[in-house]
Amino acid sequence: MIFTEAAAKRAKEIIKENGETIDTKLRVFVEGGGCHGFSYGFGFEKNVLDDDTITETDGVSLVVDSMSIMYLETATVDFVSSMHGDRFTIDNPSATTTCGCGSSFSL
């Protein structure tokens, strides 16, 4: 999994804005639902489980649970600013179809 510098920078900014400490991590997960069967989710937390996969960029950790990593191991987590707004994105070459907004996919 690739965790871009842009995503790490924005995660670090959000962590700081919320008064959290650097031990707060960005968690990415996959859950059932969405218009294509699966959807991506993001959150911030301090807990890391023994079977989590951790990727670090610029001092910020990205955490993925053991079930979600099966779907995300070749993915890139990025942060983009566009006329549609600012958001974290996932480019997942394993997905066979995605929705227009990029938040759901199927394999």
Jmol script that loads the backbone (N, CA, C; Angstrom):
load data "model"
ATOM      1  N   MET A   1       0.844  -1.172   0.000  1.00  0.00           N
ATOM      2  CA  MET A   1       0.000   0.000   0.000  1.00  0.00           C
ATOM      3  C   MET A   1       0.890   1.236   0.000  1.00  0.00           C
ATOM      4  N   ILE A   2       0.488   2.228  -0.766  1.00  0.00           N
ATOM      5  CA  ILE A   2       1.228   3.486  -0.844  1.00  0.00           C
ATOM      6  C   ILE A   2       0.438   4.574  -0.118  1.00  0.00           C
ATOM      7  N   PHE A   3       1.114   5.306   0.734  1.00  0.00           N
ATOM      8  CA  PHE A   3       0.552   6.418   1.505  1.00  0.00           C
ATOM      9  C   PHE A   3       1.334   7.651   1.070  1.00  0.00           C
ATOM     10  N   THR A   4       0.715   8.502   0.239  1.00  0.00           N
ATOM     11  CA  THR A   4       1.443   9.610  -0.369  1.00  0.00           C
ATOM     12  C   THR A   4       1.808  10.697   0.639  1.00  0.00           C
ATOM     13  N   GLU A   5       2.786  11.502   0.249  1.00  0.00           N
ATOM     14  CA  GLU A   5       3.193  12.633   1.085  1.00  0.00           C
ATOM     15  C   GLU A   5       2.054  13.620   1.275  1.00  0.00           C
ATOM     16  N   ALA A   6       1.244  13.841   0.226  1.00  0.00           N
ATOM     17  CA  ALA A   6       0.113  14.765   0.326  1.00  0.00           C
ATOM     18  C   ALA A   6      -0.906  14.269   1.348  1.00  0.00           C
ATOM     19  N   ALA A   7      -1.169  12.968   1.348  1.00  0.00           N
ATOM     20  CA  ALA A   7      -2.118  12.398   2.316  1.00  0.00           C
ATOM     21  C   ALA A   7      -1.556  12.480   3.732  1.00  0.00           C
ATOM     22  N   ALA A   8      -0.272  12.179   3.886  1.00  0.00           N
ATOM     23  CA  ALA A   8       0.353  12.250   5.209  1.00  0.00           C
ATOM     24  C   ALA A   8       0.348  13.682   5.733  1.00  0.00           C
ATOM     25  N   LYS A   9       0.639  14.631   4.857  1.00  0.00           N
ATOM     26  CA  LYS A   9       0.654  16.042   5.269  1.00  0.00           C
ATOM     27  C   LYS A   9      -0.725  16.474   5.759  1.00  0.00           C
ATOM     28  N   ARG A  10      -1.770  16.126   5.006  1.00  0.00           N
ATOM     29  CA  ARG A  10      -3.128  16.532   5.406  1.00  0.00           C
ATOM     30  C   ARG A  10      -3.554  15.813   6.679  1.00  0.00           C
ATOM     31  N   ALA A  11      -3.210  14.543   6.811  1.00  0.00           N
ATOM     32  CA  ALA A  11      -3.539  13.818   8.041  1.00  0.00           C
ATOM     33  C   ALA A  11      -2.866  14.473   9.235  1.00  0.00           C
ATOM     34  N   LYS A  12      -1.606  14.864   9.075  1.00  0.00           N
ATOM     35  CA  LYS A  12      -0.874  15.526  10.153  1.00  0.00           C
ATOM     36  C   LYS A  12      -1.542  16.848  10.523  1.00  0.00           C
ATOM     37  N   GLU A  13      -2.017  17.594   9.523  1.00  0.00           N
ATOM     38  CA  GLU A  13      -2.713  18.863   9.778  1.00  0.00           C
ATOM     39  C   GLU A  13      -4.007  18.632  10.559  1.00  0.00           C
ATOM     40  N   ILE A  14      -4.762  17.615  10.162  1.00  0.00           N
ATOM     41  CA  ILE A  14      -6.031  17.314  10.842  1.00  0.00           C
ATOM     42  C   ILE A  14      -5.767  16.892  12.293  1.00  0.00           C
ATOM     43  N   ILE A  15      -4.758  16.065  12.482  1.00  0.00           N
ATOM     44  CA  ILE A  15      -4.399  15.623  13.826  1.00  0.00           C
ATOM     45  C   ILE A  15      -4.058  16.830  14.696  1.00  0.00           C
ATOM     46  N   LYS A  16      -3.265  17.745  14.161  1.00  0.00           N
ATOM     47  CA  LYS A  16      -2.872  18.941  14.909  1.00  0.00           C
ATOM     48  C   LYS A  16      -4.068  19.852  15.170  1.00  0.00           C
ATOM     49  N   GLU A  17      -4.926  20.071  14.151  1.00  0.00           N
ATOM     50  CA  GLU A  17      -6.110  20.925  14.292  1.00  0.00           C
ATOM     51  C   GLU A  17      -7.044  20.417  15.385  1.00  0.00           C
ATOM     52  N   ASN A  18      -7.096  19.106  15.565  1.00  0.00           N
ATOM     53  CA  ASN A  18      -7.982  18.501  16.566  1.00  0.00           C
ATOM     54  C   ASN A  18      -7.315  18.345  17.923  1.00  0.00           C
ATOM     55  N   GLY A  19      -6.099  18.872  18.053  1.00  0.00           N
ATOM     56  CA  GLY A  19      -5.411  18.818  19.337  1.00  0.00           C
ATOM     57  C   GLY A  19      -4.954  17.432  19.731  1.00  0.00           C
ATOM     58  N   GLU A  20      -4.834  16.547  18.763  1.00  0.00           N
ATOM     59  CA  GLU A  20      -4.396  15.179  19.038  1.00  0.00           C
ATOM     60  C   GLU A  20      -2.871  15.119  19.031  1.00  0.00           C
ATOM     61  N   THR A  21      -2.351  13.998  19.490  1.00  0.00           N
ATOM     62  CA  THR A  21      -0.908  13.794  19.504  1.00  0.00           C
ATOM     63  C   THR A  21      -0.494  12.963  18.299  1.00  0.00           C
ATOM     64  N   ILE A  22       0.801  12.886  18.065  1.00  0.00           N
ATOM     65  CA  ILE A  22       1.315  12.180  16.898  1.00  0.00           C
ATOM     66  C   ILE A  22       1.036  10.676  16.958  1.00  0.00           C
ATOM     67  N   ASP A  23       0.659  10.140  18.130  1.00  0.00           N
ATOM     68  CA  ASP A  23       0.320   8.719  18.181  1.00  0.00           C
ATOM     69  C   ASP A  23      -1.077   8.438  17.609  1.00  0.00           C
ATOM     70  N   THR A  24      -1.765   9.480  17.159  1.00  0.00           N
ATOM     71  CA  THR A  24      -3.030   9.323  16.444  1.00  0.00           C
ATOM     72  C   THR A  24      -2.709   8.929  15.010  1.00  0.00           C
ATOM     73  N   LYS A  25      -3.422   7.937  14.521  1.00  0.00           N
ATOM     74  CA  LYS A  25      -3.154   7.388  13.202  1.00  0.00           C
ATOM     75  C   LYS A  25      -4.371   7.530  12.295  1.00  0.00           C
ATOM     76  N   LEU A  26      -4.112   7.578  10.992  1.00  0.00           N
ATOM     77  CA  LEU A  26      -5.192   7.558  10.005  1.00  0.00           C
ATOM     78  C   LEU A  26      -5.516   6.100   9.717  1.00  0.00           C
ATOM     79  N   ARG A  27      -6.776   5.714   9.931  1.00  0.00           N
ATOM     80  CA  ARG A  27      -7.202   4.345   9.636  1.00  0.00           C
ATOM     81  C   ARG A  27      -8.033   4.363   8.360  1.00  0.00           C
ATOM     82  N   VAL A  28      -7.725   3.425   7.468  1.00  0.00           N
ATOM     83  CA  VAL A  28      -8.491   3.219   6.241  1.00  0.00           C
ATOM     84  C   VAL A  28      -9.087   1.825   6.319  1.00  0.00           C
ATOM     85  N   PHE A  29     -10.349   1.695   5.918  1.00  0.00           N
ATOM     86  CA  PHE A  29     -10.996   0.387   5.991  1.00  0.00           C
ATOM     87  C   PHE A  29     -11.960   0.204   4.834  1.00  0.00           C
ATOM     88  N   VAL A  30     -12.332  -1.035   4.608  1.00  0.00           N
ATOM     89  CA  VAL A  30     -13.312  -1.406   3.592  1.00  0.00           C
ATOM     90  C   VAL A  30     -14.482  -2.035   4.325  1.00  0.00           C
ATOM     91  N   GLU A  31     -15.694  -1.650   3.912  1.00  0.00           N
ATOM     92  CA  GLU A  31     -16.892  -2.234   4.499  1.00  0.00           C
ATOM     93  C   GLU A  31     -17.895  -2.529   3.401  1.00  0.00           C
ATOM     94  N   GLY A  32     -18.815  -3.416   3.677  1.00  0.00           N
ATOM     95  CA  GLY A  32     -19.861  -3.722   2.724  1.00  0.00           C
ATOM     96  C   GLY A  32     -20.786  -2.537   2.558  1.00  0.00           C
ATOM     97  N   GLY A  33     -21.292  -2.361   1.349  1.00  0.00           N
ATOM     98  CA  GLY A  33     -22.214  -1.264   1.082  1.00  0.00           C
ATOM     99  C   GLY A  33     -21.721  -0.390  -0.040  1.00  0.00           C
ATOM    100  N   GLY A  34     -22.391   0.696  -0.252  1.00  0.00           N
ATOM    101  CA  GLY A  34     -22.045   1.559  -1.374  1.00  0.00           C
ATOM    102  C   GLY A  34     -22.730   1.059  -2.632  1.00  0.00           C
ATOM    103  N   CYS A  35     -22.696   1.844  -3.663  1.00  0.00           N
ATOM    104  CA  CYS A  35     -23.428   1.499  -4.883  1.00  0.00           C
ATOM    105  C   CYS A  35     -22.764   0.388  -5.694  1.00  0.00           C
ATOM    106  N   HIS A  36     -21.526  -0.011  -5.331  1.00  0.00           N
ATOM    107  CA  HIS A  36     -20.848  -1.086  -6.056  1.00  0.00           C
ATOM    108  C   HIS A  36     -20.473  -2.272  -5.175  1.00  0.00           C
ATOM    109  N   GLY A  37     -20.999  -2.357  -3.972  1.00  0.00           N
ATOM    110  CA  GLY A  37     -20.777  -3.524  -3.132  1.00  0.00           C
ATOM    111  C   GLY A  37     -19.874  -3.304  -1.939  1.00  0.00           C
ATOM    112  N   PHE A  38     -18.791  -2.544  -2.116  1.00  0.00           N
ATOM    113  CA  PHE A  38     -17.878  -2.220  -1.021  1.00  0.00           C
ATOM    114  C   PHE A  38     -17.690  -0.712  -0.987  1.00  0.00           C
ATOM    115  N   SER A  39     -17.369  -0.187   0.198  1.00  0.00           N
ATOM    116  CA  SER A  39     -17.061   1.234   0.279  1.00  0.00           C
ATOM    117  C   SER A  39     -15.843   1.438   1.176  1.00  0.00           C
ATOM    118  N   TYR A  40     -15.140   2.535   0.916  1.00  0.00           N
ATOM    119  CA  TYR A  40     -13.961   2.895   1.695  1.00  0.00           C
ATOM    120  C   TYR A  40     -14.374   3.789   2.853  1.00  0.00           C
ATOM    121  N   GLY A  41     -13.659   3.680   3.940  1.00  0.00           N
ATOM    122  CA  GLY A  41     -13.887   4.548   5.080  1.00  0.00           C
ATOM    123  C   GLY A  41     -12.564   5.038   5.648  1.00  0.00           C
ATOM    124  N   PHE A  42     -12.603   6.202   6.277  1.00  0.00           N
ATOM    125  CA  PHE A  42     -11.430   6.810   6.899  1.00  0.00           C
ATOM    126  C   PHE A  42     -11.797   7.250   8.306  1.00  0.00           C
ATOM    127  N   GLY A  43     -10.827   7.193   9.196  1.00  0.00           N
ATOM    128  CA  GLY A  43     -11.029   7.689  10.549  1.00  0.00           C
ATOM    129  C   GLY A  43      -9.683   7.881  11.222  1.00  0.00           C
ATOM    130  N   PHE A  44      -9.700   8.544  12.362  1.00  0.00           N
ATOM    131  CA  PHE A  44      -8.482   8.750  13.139  1.00  0.00           C
ATOM    132  C   PHE A  44      -8.632   8.036  14.463  1.00  0.00           C
ATOM    133  N   GLU A  45      -7.580   7.341  14.878  1.00  0.00           N
ATOM    134  CA  GLU A  45      -7.613   6.651  16.159  1.00  0.00           C
ATOM    135  C   GLU A  45      -6.197   6.382  16.655  1.00  0.00           C
ATOM    136  N   LYS A  46      -6.112   6.021  17.919  1.00  0.00           N
ATOM    137  CA  LYS A  46      -4.815   5.735  18.542  1.00  0.00           C
ATOM    138  C   LYS A  46      -4.548   4.249  18.662  1.00  0.00           C
ATOM    139  N   ASN A  47      -5.581   3.436  18.619  1.00  0.00           N
ATOM    140  CA  ASN A  47      -5.427   1.996  18.814  1.00  0.00           C
ATOM    141  C   ASN A  47      -4.923   1.298  17.557  1.00  0.00           C
ATOM    142  N   VAL A  48      -3.986   0.394  17.758  1.00  0.00           N
ATOM    143  CA  VAL A  48      -3.480  -0.455  16.690  1.00  0.00           C
ATOM    144  C   VAL A  48      -3.592  -1.889  17.176  1.00  0.00           C
ATOM    145  N   LEU A  49      -4.159  -2.740  16.343  1.00  0.00           N
ATOM    146  CA  LEU A  49      -4.307  -4.151  16.692  1.00  0.00           C
ATOM    147  C   LEU A  49      -3.088  -4.934  16.211  1.00  0.00           C
ATOM    148  N   ASP A  50      -2.871  -6.090  16.790  1.00  0.00           N
ATOM    149  CA  ASP A  50      -1.707  -6.906  16.450  1.00  0.00           C
ATOM    150  C   ASP A  50      -1.656  -7.280  14.971  1.00  0.00           C
ATOM    151  N   ASP A  51      -2.826  -7.474  14.347  1.00  0.00           N
ATOM    152  CA  ASP A  51      -2.837  -7.893  12.947  1.00  0.00           C
ATOM    153  C   ASP A  51      -3.061  -6.736  11.962  1.00  0.00           C
ATOM    154  N   ASP A  52      -2.979  -5.498  12.436  1.00  0.00           N
ATOM    155  CA  ASP A  52      -3.068  -4.329  11.549  1.00  0.00           C
ATOM    156  C   ASP A  52      -1.803  -4.200  10.711  1.00  0.00           C
ATOM    157  N   THR A  53      -1.953  -3.659   9.518  1.00  0.00           N
ATOM    158  CA  THR A  53      -0.822  -3.307   8.677  1.00  0.00           C
ATOM    159  C   THR A  53      -0.596  -1.811   8.835  1.00  0.00           C
ATOM    160  N   ILE A  54       0.643  -1.414   9.071  1.00  0.00           N
ATOM    161  CA  ILE A  54       0.972  -0.003   9.281  1.00  0.00           C
ATOM    162  C   ILE A  54       1.941   0.448   8.201  1.00  0.00           C
ATOM    163  N   THR A  55       1.618   1.571   7.563  1.00  0.00           N
ATOM    164  CA  THR A  55       2.494   2.215   6.594  1.00  0.00           C
ATOM    165  C   THR A  55       2.766   3.612   7.102  1.00  0.00           C
ATOM    166  N   GLU A  56       4.022   4.027   7.116  1.00  0.00           N
ATOM    167  CA  GLU A  56       4.367   5.342   7.637  1.00  0.00           C
ATOM    168  C   GLU A  56       4.969   6.213   6.543  1.00  0.00           C
ATOM    169  N   THR A  57       4.519   7.462   6.501  1.00  0.00           N
ATOM    170  CA  THR A  57       5.058   8.473   5.586  1.00  0.00           C
ATOM    171  C   THR A  57       5.195   9.769   6.363  1.00  0.00           C
ATOM    172  N   ASP A  58       6.359  10.353   6.322  1.00  0.00           N
ATOM    173  CA  ASP A  58       6.630  11.636   6.980  1.00  0.00           C
ATOM    174  C   ASP A  58       6.167  11.675   8.435  1.00  0.00           C
ATOM    175  N   GLY A  59       6.368  10.578   9.156  1.00  0.00           N
ATOM    176  CA  GLY A  59       6.037  10.543  10.571  1.00  0.00           C
ATOM    177  C   GLY A  59       4.576  10.310  10.892  1.00  0.00           C
ATOM    178  N   VAL A  60       3.746  10.045   9.872  1.00  0.00           N
ATOM    179  CA  VAL A  60       2.323   9.781  10.086  1.00  0.00           C
ATOM    180  C   VAL A  60       2.054   8.331   9.710  1.00  0.00           C
ATOM    181  N   SER A  61       1.296   7.634  10.552  1.00  0.00           N
ATOM    182  CA  SER A  61       0.992   6.226  10.302  1.00  0.00           C
ATOM    183  C   SER A  61      -0.396   6.054   9.703  1.00  0.00           C
ATOM    184  N   LEU A  62      -0.448   5.206   8.680  1.00  0.00           N
ATOM    185  CA  LEU A  62      -1.693   4.768   8.062  1.00  0.00           C
ATOM    186  C   LEU A  62      -1.894   3.329   8.517  1.00  0.00           C
ATOM    187  N   VAL A  63      -3.067   3.032   9.060  1.00  0.00           N
ATOM    188  CA  VAL A  63      -3.353   1.719   9.626  1.00  0.00           C
ATOM    189  C   VAL A  63      -4.499   1.082   8.857  1.00  0.00           C
ATOM    190  N   VAL A  64      -4.343  -0.214   8.538  1.00  0.00           N
ATOM    191  CA  VAL A  64      -5.381  -0.963   7.826  1.00  0.00           C
ATOM    192  C   VAL A  64      -5.578  -2.295   8.537  1.00  0.00           C
ATOM    193  N   ASP A  65      -6.824  -2.657   8.804  1.00  0.00           N
ATOM    194  CA  ASP A  65      -7.109  -3.922   9.482  1.00  0.00           C
ATOM    195  C   ASP A  65      -6.850  -5.110   8.559  1.00  0.00           C
ATOM    196  N   SER A  66      -6.770  -6.296   9.157  1.00  0.00           N
ATOM    197  CA  SER A  66      -6.376  -7.495   8.414  1.00  0.00           C
ATOM    198  C   SER A  66      -7.376  -7.904   7.331  1.00  0.00           C
ATOM    199  N   MET A  67      -8.628  -7.595   7.473  1.00  0.00           N
ATOM    200  CA  MET A  67      -9.608  -7.922   6.426  1.00  0.00           C
ATOM    201  C   MET A  67      -9.536  -6.921   5.279  1.00  0.00           C
ATOM    202  N   SER A  68      -9.401  -5.649   5.602  1.00  0.00           N
ATOM    203  CA  SER A  68      -9.387  -4.612   4.571  1.00  0.00           C
ATOM    204  C   SER A  68      -8.124  -4.650   3.719  1.00  0.00           C
ATOM    205  N   ILE A  69      -6.997  -5.067   4.301  1.00  0.00           N
ATOM    206  CA  ILE A  69      -5.744  -5.058   3.547  1.00  0.00           C
ATOM    207  C   ILE A  69      -5.825  -5.986   2.334  1.00  0.00           C
ATOM    208  N   MET A  70      -6.667  -7.004   2.400  1.00  0.00           N
ATOM    209  CA  MET A  70      -6.838  -7.898   1.245  1.00  0.00           C
ATOM    210  C   MET A  70      -7.321  -7.129   0.015  1.00  0.00           C
ATOM    211  N   TYR A  71      -8.114  -6.093   0.235  1.00  0.00           N
ATOM    212  CA  TYR A  71      -8.658  -5.298  -0.850  1.00  0.00           C
ATOM    213  C   TYR A  71      -7.783  -4.091  -1.190  1.00  0.00           C
ATOM    214  N   LEU A  72      -6.902  -3.721  -0.277  1.00  0.00           N
ATOM    215  CA  LEU A  72      -6.157  -2.465  -0.409  1.00  0.00           C
ATOM    216  C   LEU A  72      -4.649  -2.624  -0.593  1.00  0.00           C
ATOM    217  N   GLU A  73      -4.125  -3.839  -0.644  1.00  0.00           N
ATOM    218  CA  GLU A  73      -2.676  -4.007  -0.633  1.00  0.00           C
ATOM    219  C   GLU A  73      -1.972  -3.364  -1.826  1.00  0.00           C
ATOM    220  N   THR A  74      -2.639  -3.184  -2.954  1.00  0.00           N
ATOM    221  CA  THR A  74      -2.015  -2.527  -4.108  1.00  0.00           C
ATOM    222  C   THR A  74      -2.514  -1.097  -4.306  1.00  0.00           C
ATOM    223  N   ALA A  75      -3.276  -0.591  -3.348  1.00  0.00           N
ATOM    224  CA  ALA A  75      -3.899   0.728  -3.464  1.00  0.00           C
ATOM    225  C   ALA A  75      -2.956   1.856  -3.060  1.00  0.00           C
ATOM    226  N   THR A  76      -3.307   3.055  -3.516  1.00  0.00           N
ATOM    227  CA  THR A  76      -2.610   4.281  -3.135  1.00  0.00           C
ATOM    228  C   THR A  76      -3.595   5.194  -2.424  1.00  0.00           C
ATOM    229  N   VAL A  77      -3.237   5.618  -1.214  1.00  0.00           N
ATOM    230  CA  VAL A  77      -4.041   6.577  -0.455  1.00  0.00           C
ATOM    231  C   VAL A  77      -3.418   7.944  -0.680  1.00  0.00           C
ATOM    232  N   ASP A  78      -4.228   8.884  -1.169  1.00  0.00           N
ATOM    233  CA  ASP A  78      -3.742  10.217  -1.515  1.00  0.00           C
ATOM    234  C   ASP A  78      -4.715  11.262  -0.966  1.00  0.00           C
ATOM    235  N   PHE A  79      -4.324  12.510  -1.050  1.00  0.00           N
ATOM    236  CA  PHE A  79      -5.200  13.622  -0.701  1.00  0.00           C
ATOM    237  C   PHE A  79      -5.180  14.582  -1.875  1.00  0.00           C
ATOM    238  N   VAL A  80      -6.356  14.949  -2.371  1.00  0.00           N
ATOM    239  CA  VAL A  80      -6.439  15.834  -3.531  1.00  0.00           C
ATOM    240  C   VAL A  80      -7.334  17.027  -3.232  1.00  0.00           C
ATOM    241  N   SER A  81      -6.991  18.134  -3.862  1.00  0.00           N
ATOM    242  CA  SER A  81      -7.817  19.341  -3.838  1.00  0.00           C
ATOM    243  C   SER A  81      -8.257  19.599  -5.269  1.00  0.00           C
ATOM    244  N   SER A  82      -9.558  19.748  -5.457  1.00  0.00           N
ATOM    245  CA  SER A  82     -10.092  20.006  -6.791  1.00  0.00           C
ATOM    246  C   SER A  82     -11.316  20.896  -6.679  1.00  0.00           C
ATOM    247  N   MET A  83     -11.919  21.180  -7.797  1.00  0.00           N
ATOM    248  CA  MET A  83     -13.119  22.016  -7.772  1.00  0.00           C
ATOM    249  C   MET A  83     -14.277  21.295  -7.082  1.00  0.00           C
ATOM    250  N   HIS A  84     -14.152  19.989  -6.891  1.00  0.00           N
ATOM    251  CA  HIS A  84     -15.162  19.214  -6.181  1.00  0.00           C
ATOM    252  C   HIS A  84     -14.918  19.195  -4.684  1.00  0.00           C
ATOM    253  N   GLY A  85     -13.814  19.800  -4.245  1.00  0.00           N
ATOM    254  CA  GLY A  85     -13.495  19.846  -2.822  1.00  0.00           C
ATOM    255  C   GLY A  85     -12.194  19.141  -2.508  1.00  0.00           C
ATOM    256  N   ASP A  86     -11.866  19.119  -1.245  1.00  0.00           N
ATOM    257  CA  ASP A  86     -10.656  18.470  -0.758  1.00  0.00           C
ATOM    258  C   ASP A  86     -11.053  17.143  -0.127  1.00  0.00           C
ATOM    259  N   ARG A  87     -10.278  16.086  -0.429  1.00  0.00           N
ATOM    260  CA  ARG A  87     -10.624  14.790   0.151  1.00  0.00           C
ATOM    261  C   ARG A  87      -9.487  13.791   0.018  1.00  0.00           C
ATOM    262  N   PHE A  88      -9.530  12.813   0.905  1.00  0.00           N
ATOM    263  CA  PHE A  88      -8.658  11.670   0.769  1.00  0.00           C
ATOM    264  C   PHE A  88      -9.231  10.795  -0.334  1.00  0.00           C
ATOM    265  N   THR A  89      -8.355  10.201  -1.131  1.00  0.00           N
ATOM    266  CA  THR A  89      -8.793   9.331  -2.213  1.00  0.00           C
ATOM    267  C   THR A  89      -8.046   8.005  -2.142  1.00  0.00           C
ATOM    268  N   ILE A  90      -8.625   7.006  -2.771  1.00  0.00           N
ATOM    269  CA  ILE A  90      -7.971   5.710  -2.893  1.00  0.00           C
ATOM    270  C   ILE A  90      -7.980   5.318  -4.362  1.00  0.00           C
ATOM    271  N   ASP A  91      -6.785   5.100  -4.899  1.00  0.00           N
ATOM    272  CA  ASP A  91      -6.634   4.565  -6.247  1.00  0.00           C
ATOM    273  C   ASP A  91      -6.346   3.084  -6.075  1.00  0.00           C
ATOM    274  N   ASN A  92      -7.301   2.260  -6.445  1.00  0.00           N
ATOM    275  CA  ASN A  92      -7.210   0.826  -6.181  1.00  0.00           C
ATOM    276  C   ASN A  92      -7.209   0.044  -7.490  1.00  0.00           C
ATOM    277  N   PRO A  93      -6.032  -0.398  -7.952  1.00  0.00           N
ATOM    278  CA  PRO A  93      -5.969  -1.157  -9.204  1.00  0.00           C
ATOM    279  C   PRO A  93      -6.677  -2.510  -9.127  1.00  0.00           C
ATOM    280  N   SER A  94      -6.981  -3.001  -7.930  1.00  0.00           N
ATOM    281  CA  SER A  94      -7.694  -4.272  -7.778  1.00  0.00           C
ATOM    282  C   SER A  94      -9.190  -4.130  -8.045  1.00  0.00           C
ATOM    283  N   ALA A  95      -9.712  -2.912  -7.978  1.00  0.00           N
ATOM    284  CA  ALA A  95     -11.147  -2.687  -8.200  1.00  0.00           C
ATOM    285  C   ALA A  95     -11.473  -2.831  -9.682  1.00  0.00           C
ATOM    286  N   THR A  96     -12.534  -3.559  -9.983  1.00  0.00           N
ATOM    287  CA  THR A  96     -12.941  -3.719 -11.377  1.00  0.00           C
ATOM    288  C   THR A  96     -13.907  -2.622 -11.810  1.00  0.00           C
ATOM    289  N   THR A  97     -14.711  -2.122 -10.879  1.00  0.00           N
ATOM    290  CA  THR A  97     -15.590  -0.987 -11.148  1.00  0.00           C
ATOM    291  C   THR A  97     -15.599  -0.081  -9.925  1.00  0.00           C
ATOM    292  N   THR A  98     -15.813   1.199 -10.165  1.00  0.00           N
ATOM    293  CA  THR A  98     -15.934   2.172  -9.080  1.00  0.00           C
ATOM    294  C   THR A  98     -17.092   3.094  -9.377  1.00  0.00           C
ATOM    295  N   CYS A  99     -17.572   3.770  -8.354  1.00  0.00           N
ATOM    296  CA  CYS A  99     -18.641   4.743  -8.555  1.00  0.00           C
ATOM    297  C   CYS A  99     -18.026   6.070  -9.007  1.00  0.00           C
ATOM    298  N   GLY A 100     -18.848   6.985  -9.397  1.00  0.00           N
ATOM    299  CA  GLY A 100     -18.374   8.282  -9.888  1.00  0.00           C
ATOM    300  C   GLY A 100     -17.596   9.086  -8.877  1.00  0.00           C
ATOM    301  N   CYS A 101     -17.948   8.972  -7.597  1.00  0.00           N
ATOM    302  CA  CYS A 101     -17.244   9.752  -6.580  1.00  0.00           C
ATOM    303  C   CYS A 101     -16.014   9.025  -6.039  1.00  0.00           C
ATOM    304  N   GLY A 102     -15.862   7.739  -6.387  1.00  0.00           N
ATOM    305  CA  GLY A 102     -14.692   6.986  -5.958  1.00  0.00           C
ATOM    306  C   GLY A 102     -14.762   6.408  -4.572  1.00  0.00           C
ATOM    307  N   SER A 103     -15.924   6.475  -3.919  1.00  0.00           N
ATOM    308  CA  SER A 103     -16.011   5.964  -2.542  1.00  0.00           C
ATOM    309  C   SER A 103     -16.490   4.525  -2.457  1.00  0.00           C
ATOM    310  N   SER A 104     -16.951   3.948  -3.563  1.00  0.00           N
ATOM    311  CA  SER A 104     -17.331   2.546  -3.523  1.00  0.00           C
ATOM    312  C   SER A 104     -16.759   1.826  -4.747  1.00  0.00           C
ATOM    313  N   PHE A 105     -16.662   0.498  -4.621  1.00  0.00           N
ATOM    314  CA  PHE A 105     -16.031  -0.291  -5.683  1.00  0.00           C
ATOM    315  C   PHE A 105     -16.511  -1.726  -5.630  1.00  0.00           C
ATOM    316  N   SER A 106     -16.168  -2.477  -6.656  1.00  0.00           N
ATOM    317  CA  SER A 106     -16.390  -3.922  -6.669  1.00  0.00           C
ATOM    318  C   SER A 106     -15.147  -4.583  -7.236  1.00  0.00           C
ATOM    319  N   LEU A 107     -15.025  -5.858  -6.972  1.00  0.00           N
ATOM    320  CA  LEU A 107     -13.867  -6.633  -7.442  1.00  0.00           C
ATOM    321  C   LEU A 107     -14.288  -7.615  -8.507  1.00  0.00           C
TER     322      LEU A 107
END
end "model"
wireframe off; spacefill off
backbone 0.3
color backbone group
